[in-house]
């Protein structure tokens, strides 16, 4: 697939997810179910989804029609509004563009609101889908270490000679078959959009909320603290 088509797909994917979840309604069977991309059609050409690919979208909906979805290992959010019987209009948080979503026979179909340039199809899955991911760039000179599990607390040590500023954003990953995978939450994750500071050669701790992830299975985990550059802290559940 050429760069233009790939760009279109990325754009489509983002809106797709958001929309899919908005469609959930409190009394519908689709509430909080997981949708998995099965195929996409662009300019009349249909391709199957590679569920082992990090770029394949995953999304989730809560009972207030808030949507969260992952693409390229990052979380995005949106809002859905019912427009009819199992049809929805989904708006993405950072743009005026909207998508249309329709649920038919346990299949979700997403199309642009103003064109027929592409179509994406999703199916229901009853399993939590792990998303293969790659290591993010780590913050130089900052050491992160696991302290406690309940609540999940991480200690940060600034081994540089400069003030370090960091946020409360995070994501949870699980080691699966020797590959680190992004762990989708069961409901939207809420964090405070504030900054913290640690002086040179100083340490500090920060606690993170694991409740959006439900009951975690036994295994090896890590928390990626930050956004584009992160600090990893590793922990085990057994």
Buried (B, 14 or more C-beta within 10 A) or exposed (E): EEEEBEEBBEBBBBBBBBBBBBBBBEEBEBBBBBBBBBEBBBEEEEEEBEBEEBBBBBBBBBEEBBBBBBBEBEBBBBBBEBBEEBBBBBBBEEEEBBBBBBBEEEEBBBBBEEEEEBBBBBBBEEEBBBBBBEEBEBBEEBEBBBBEEEEBBBBBBBEBEEEBEBBBBBBBBBBEEEEBBBBBBBBBBEEEEEEEEBEEEEEBEBEBBBEBBEEBEEEBBBBBBBBEEBBBBEBEEE
